Amino acid sequence: MNKTVIAMIALGAAAFAGSASAEKLKATLDGKAEVPATTSSGTGTADLNYDAASKKLSWTVTYSGLSGPATAAHFHGPAEAGKNAGVAVAIPNAAASPVKGEATLTDAQAADLLAGKYYVNIHTAANPGGEIRGQVTK
C-alpha cells in the first residue's frame, strides 16, 4: 500500500474510535418517580451526552407544569430507581427551561452514570426535596 492509503485508513480508524467513546443517555421526569412520590403534574426530559475521552457530560433538561419556579436541579447518585442519594453533579441555572450545561466527571461518577445509578431531580419551593425526577438510562 502506498503512504496516502495507509494515512487515510489511520485517519478513518481514529475518527471511528473517537465517535465510539460518546454515549447518549436520557431521563424522563415526573412526580411519580420521586421518593416519596409527589402529586405534581410537572413533567420533563433530560437528553445527555457523555464523552468518555474527555470525561465531559453535557445535557439539555426541559420541563413544564411545575408547582412554581424551579429552585434547583441536580444529578443525584449513586442510587437505583426508588432510592435516594446525595447530589453528585449540580445543574446550574435551572430556573428556566430548557437548561443546558456540562461538567467533567470523575472516573467513579462516570461509572455510576453509565451503570444507571444517577437520576435527575428538579426542586421547587413547594417540593424542596424534589418535585420531578427521572432515572438516567442508555
Rosetta silent file (secondary structure, phi, psi, omega in degrees, C-alpha in Angstrom):
SEQUENCE: MNKTVIAMIALGAAAFAGSASAEKLKATLDGKAEVPATTSSGTGTADLNYDAASKKLSWTVTYSGLSGPATAAHFHGPAEAGKNAGVAVAIPNAAASPVKGEATLTDAQAADLLAGKYYVNIHTAANPGGEIRGQVTK
SCORE:     score description
SCORE:     0.000 S_00000001
   1 L     0.000  148.957  177.161    0.000    0.000    0.000 S_00000001
   2 L   -86.390  168.213 -174.405    1.172    3.497   -0.572 S_00000001
   3 H   -63.995  -32.237  179.915    1.594    6.023    2.237 S_00000001
   4 H   -65.554  -45.588  179.666   -1.518    8.011    1.260 S_00000001
   5 H   -63.876  -43.242  178.360   -3.804    4.985    1.562 S_00000001
   6 H   -61.617  -43.013  179.244   -2.249    3.996    4.898 S_00000001
   7 H   -63.766  -40.283  179.431   -2.694    7.554    6.216 S_00000001
   8 H   -65.725  -40.447  177.382   -6.347    7.596    5.096 S_00000001
   9 H   -63.365  -43.043  179.749   -7.017    4.263    6.809 S_00000001
  10 H   -63.577  -42.397  178.532   -5.370    5.525   10.011 S_00000001
  11 H   -64.560  -41.780  177.721   -7.430    8.734    9.970 S_00000001
  12 H   -62.880  -41.645  178.565  -10.631    6.776    9.405 S_00000001
  13 H   -65.014  -40.361  179.187   -9.840    4.423   12.279 S_00000001
  14 H   -65.769  -40.816  178.732   -9.077    7.360   14.578 S_00000001
  15 H   -64.761  -41.760  178.824  -12.357    9.076   13.664 S_00000001
  16 H   -64.406  -43.632  179.903  -14.299    5.864   14.280 S_00000001
  17 H   -63.040  -39.190  179.599  -12.585    5.301   17.649 S_00000001
  18 H   -64.993  -40.735 -178.571  -13.333    8.885   18.702 S_00000001
  19 H   -72.854  -23.532 -178.665  -17.028    8.604   17.890 S_00000001
  20 H   -72.166  -16.333 -177.104  -17.260    5.284   19.748 S_00000001
  21 L   -84.702   -7.882 -179.434  -16.441    7.000   23.044 S_00000001
  22 E   -87.667  136.907 -177.732  -19.645    9.102   23.027 S_00000001
  23 E  -126.010  126.509  176.397  -22.640    7.738   24.926 S_00000001
  24 E   -95.141  133.415 -179.822  -26.215    9.067   24.590 S_00000001
  25 E  -133.979  166.668 -179.236  -28.390    8.847   27.703 S_00000001
  26 E  -152.161  165.282  172.418  -31.823   10.098   28.703 S_00000001
  27 E  -148.540  142.082  174.071  -34.228   10.539   31.581 S_00000001
  28 E  -112.661  121.486 -172.529  -37.986   11.071   31.699 S_00000001
  29 E  -103.830  138.080  171.827  -39.014   13.104   34.739 S_00000001
  30 E  -159.778  171.891 -177.751  -42.298   13.088   36.661 S_00000001
  31 H   -71.728  -26.485 -179.528  -43.635   13.250   40.193 S_00000001
  32 H   -66.809  -25.710 -179.013  -44.334    9.515   40.425 S_00000001
  33 H   -81.606  -13.342  177.251  -40.595    8.796   40.223 S_00000001
  34 L   -64.591  155.067  177.831  -39.853   10.969   43.269 S_00000001
  35 L  -128.439  104.114   -1.608  -39.174    9.190   46.568 S_00000001
  36 L   -73.237  159.394 -178.383  -41.619    9.746   48.146 S_00000001
  37 L   -62.371  150.250  174.114  -43.800   10.392   45.082 S_00000001
  38 L  -110.193  166.672  177.187  -45.352   13.819   44.555 S_00000001
  39 L   -96.520   15.505 -177.906  -48.708   14.672   43.016 S_00000001
  40 L   -58.719  140.993  172.684  -47.070   17.175   40.656 S_00000001
  41 L   -90.780    3.592  178.688  -48.416   17.417   37.146 S_00000001
  42 L   -67.436  148.636  176.688  -44.944   18.537   36.082 S_00000001
  43 E  -140.956  163.526  177.618  -43.014   16.566   33.516 S_00000001
  44 E  -167.636  171.135  175.204  -39.614   16.799   31.907 S_00000001
  45 E  -138.457  152.583  173.758  -36.904   15.156   29.887 S_00000001
  46 E  -128.891  122.516  174.934  -33.136   15.131   30.055 S_00000001
  47 E  -107.650  120.337 -172.063  -31.066   14.442   26.953 S_00000001
  48 E  -122.743  149.257  172.166  -27.466   13.674   27.883 S_00000001
  49 E  -131.243  129.986  175.865  -24.215   13.024   26.085 S_00000001
  50 E  -119.243  123.944  178.013  -21.164   11.585   27.804 S_00000001
  51 E  -103.669  108.536 -176.372  -17.799   11.661   26.035 S_00000001
  52 L   -65.099  -30.559 -178.811  -15.511    9.093   27.654 S_00000001
  53 L   -65.859  -42.956 -179.281  -12.390   10.546   26.023 S_00000001
  54 L   -97.925   -8.874 -176.424  -12.834   13.977   27.622 S_00000001
  55 L    63.594   24.757 -176.103  -14.963   12.729   30.567 S_00000001
  56 E   -97.158  127.624  173.567  -17.429   15.506   29.713 S_00000001
  57 E  -103.578  126.494  174.455  -21.144   15.148   30.410 S_00000001
  58 E  -121.574  152.417 -174.845  -23.387   17.612   28.576 S_00000001
  59 E  -147.791  155.974  165.382  -27.134   17.954   28.979 S_00000001
  60 E  -131.352  117.319  179.068  -30.332   19.630   27.916 S_00000001
  61 E  -112.199  126.709  175.528  -33.100   19.384   30.517 S_00000001
  62 E  -120.148  145.929  179.218  -36.599   20.573   29.630 S_00000001
  63 E  -153.628  160.822  176.216  -39.562   20.706   31.980 S_00000001
  64 E  -158.126  164.356  174.014  -43.031   22.182   32.333 S_00000001
  65 L    76.232   16.978  179.291  -46.047   22.160   34.627 S_00000001
  66 L   -70.340  162.751 -179.921  -44.183   22.554   37.924 S_00000001
  67 L   -69.107  -16.102  179.941  -45.960   23.916   41.012 S_00000001
  68 L  -176.543 -173.432 -179.773  -43.739   27.010   40.802 S_00000001
  69 L   -60.792  144.950  174.472  -40.322   28.093   39.591 S_00000001
  70 E   -66.735  132.702  178.908  -37.524   25.563   39.811 S_00000001
  71 E   -99.516  -20.689  178.935  -35.291   26.423   42.748 S_00000001
  72 E  -168.863  161.352  173.522  -32.553   23.887   41.959 S_00000001
  73 E  -150.134  146.025 -176.000  -31.734   20.879   39.819 S_00000001
  74 E  -150.967  160.075  160.165  -29.135   18.158   40.251 S_00000001
  75 E   -94.091  127.371  178.107  -27.873   14.779   39.197 S_00000001
  76 E  -110.525  151.413  176.138  -28.119   12.579   42.283 S_00000001
  77 L   163.853  174.542   -0.556  -26.391    9.278   42.864 S_00000001
  78 L   -81.766  135.844  176.658  -25.357    6.632   43.130 S_00000001
  79 L  -163.150  140.889  173.193  -28.855    5.194   43.512 S_00000001
  80 L   -84.335  170.328  178.624  -31.123    2.940   41.547 S_00000001
  81 L   -53.702  139.414  178.882  -34.764    3.864   40.858 S_00000001
  82 L    89.355   -4.777  179.192  -36.783    4.031   44.062 S_00000001
  83 L  -121.154  152.842  177.495  -33.803    5.015   46.232 S_00000001
  84 L  -103.714  153.585  177.003  -32.492    8.442   47.218 S_00000001
  85 L  -150.478  168.676 -179.893  -28.901    9.681   47.143 S_00000001
  86 L   -74.736  173.353  178.196  -26.983   12.894   47.589 S_00000001
  87 E   -68.457  130.007  176.690  -26.133   15.453   44.949 S_00000001
  88 E  -104.394  -41.266 -179.230  -23.444   14.200   42.571 S_00000001
  89 E  -144.704  127.112  178.046  -23.418   16.985   39.955 S_00000001
  90 E   -74.732  149.502  172.076  -25.168   20.353   40.120 S_00000001
  91 L  -114.448   93.923 -176.229  -27.282   21.599   37.206 S_00000001
  92 L   -69.113  160.263  173.204  -26.807   25.382   37.398 S_00000001
  93 L    58.283   44.457 -175.278  -29.270   27.993   36.126 S_00000001
  94 L   -88.687    5.032 -175.306  -32.275   25.676   36.317 S_00000001
  95 L   -66.502  -22.363  179.653  -34.846   28.431   36.957 S_00000001
  96 L  -130.481  140.174  178.377  -35.945   28.452   33.307 S_00000001
  97 L   -95.173  140.562    1.017  -36.469   25.588   30.870 S_00000001
  98 L   -81.461  157.426  178.871  -34.595   24.436   28.849 S_00000001
  99 E  -112.450  122.634  177.627  -31.447   24.087   30.935 S_00000001
 100 E  -117.395  144.182  178.704  -28.201   23.390   29.099 S_00000001
 101 E  -173.045 -178.521  177.651  -24.870   22.665   30.695 S_00000001
 102 E  -157.044  158.823  178.484  -21.864   20.438   31.040 S_00000001
 103 E  -152.619  152.234  173.791  -19.500   19.070   33.647 S_00000001
 104 E   -95.452  126.837 -176.061  -16.362   16.977   33.710 S_00000001
 105 L   -95.437  154.072  169.656  -16.905   13.752   35.649 S_00000001
 106 L   -78.204  168.719  177.180  -14.537   11.722   37.753 S_00000001
 107 H   -60.661  -40.628 -179.719  -13.995    8.074   36.825 S_00000001
 108 H   -66.326  -41.748  177.892  -16.278    6.994   39.695 S_00000001
 109 H   -63.004  -43.012 -179.882  -19.029    9.415   38.622 S_00000001
 110 H   -62.789  -41.822  179.244  -18.794    8.215   35.023 S_00000001
 111 H   -61.809  -44.004  178.791  -19.041    4.581   36.110 S_00000001
 112 H   -66.034  -42.298  177.918  -22.170    5.308   38.177 S_00000001
 113 H   -57.761  -51.708 -176.283  -23.733    7.352   35.367 S_00000001
 114 H   -70.934  -19.305  176.902  -23.183    4.637   32.770 S_00000001
 115 L   -87.779    3.976  178.938  -24.417    1.951   35.197 S_00000001
 116 L    78.095   23.245 -176.379  -27.800    3.727   35.505 S_00000001
 117 L  -103.256   18.349  175.006  -27.167    4.884   39.074 S_00000001
 118 L  -116.479  149.129  170.827  -27.843    8.603   38.520 S_00000001
 119 E  -134.830  154.625  177.317  -31.153   10.425   38.468 S_00000001
 120 E   -99.154  134.818 -176.970  -32.136   13.974   37.555 S_00000001
 121 E  -132.253  131.530  175.256  -34.129   15.859   40.154 S_00000001
 122 E  -115.234  126.854 -175.411  -35.817   19.275   39.853 S_00000001
 123 E  -104.252  149.337  173.810  -36.705   21.036   43.099 S_00000001
 124 E  -134.124  170.370  177.873  -39.304   23.738   43.811 S_00000001
 125 L   -61.536  -39.240 -179.750  -40.312   25.743   46.889 S_00000001
 126 L   -72.329  -24.146 -179.161  -43.398   23.536   47.306 S_00000001
 127 L  -133.679   74.066 -174.808  -41.273   20.390   46.913 S_00000001
 128 L   -65.604  -22.456  176.672  -37.830   21.190   48.317 S_00000001
 129 L   -83.397   -7.757 -179.639  -36.807   17.512   48.277 S_00000001
 130 L   130.544  131.686  179.224  -37.674   17.306   44.588 S_00000001
 131 L   -99.550  -42.727  175.909  -40.822   17.762   42.529 S_00000001
 132 E  -132.694  151.620 -173.837  -39.998   15.685   39.463 S_00000001
 133 E  -150.015  152.755  174.747  -37.351   13.049   38.940 S_00000001
 134 E  -153.464  135.682  178.836  -36.125   10.638   36.298 S_00000001
 135 E   -75.305  136.751  179.175  -33.566    7.845   36.263 S_00000001
 136 L   -80.008  127.054  179.762  -30.777    8.215   33.693 S_00000001
 137 E  -133.275  162.779  177.296  -30.738    5.330   31.198 S_00000001
 138 L   -79.952    0.000    0.000  -28.980    4.476   27.948 S_00000001
